[in-house]
């Protein structure tokens, strides 16, 4: 039982770290959006422009997906 409690405490620390990394990564989203806006302001048209406008959305999905996968893995390790 003591080992399970130590694993849970260790996972809470890791969970806090993952939360901080997600907050930091999502705080960079406006910077990515500004970069995309600056890049699409030029002469990028057609499919390339449409794909470039999806970069911030893909960034958010990747960050949230990695965070969710980390949390699921941590809770699997506790059990």
C-alpha positions, 0 to 999 in steps of 0.5 A: 500500500505504501508503494501505491501511495508513493506512486500516486504522490509522484503522479500528482507532481507529474500531473502538475508539471504537465498542467504547467507545460500545457498552460505555457504551450497554450500561452504561445498560441497568440504568437503562432497566430500572429506569425501565421497572420504575417505569413498569409499577409503576403502572396500565399494564396489557394490551398497553401494559404488555407493550410497555413491558416489551420496551423494554430488549430493543429497546434492546440490539438497537438498540445491538448492531445499530448497532455491528455495522453500524459494524464491517461498514462499516469493514471494507468501507472497508478492502478 
